[in-house]
Amino acid sequence: MGIEKVVNKYRRTGADPAEVWANTELDALRRKECLCINCERKDEPKPYESCPVAAKIYKVCVEHNMAMAITKCGTVDENGELLYKPPE
């Protein structure tokens, strides 16, 4: 496993850690394979504003210097339609 400390490139304040633990191999794969990262909703004016679940996940990640790989998405709108929007 490629778990190591890396520079926290999303550091916003002095209270945020300068470094974070990361699985660098999985993080590289996450960028390519994560459904949320590859969902068109991430590009909305307020990222993921039309997907309530992704918005919550995004908020947690930003607040706690975390990253997640979402491998399955079953989030639906009020009509029962799946919200995932594949990249065009």
Secondary structure, DSSP 8 states (H G I E B T S, - for coil): --EEEEE-TT--STTS-SEEEEEHHHHHHHHHH-TTTTSGGGGSSSTTTT-HHHHHHHHHHHHTT----------B-TTS-B------
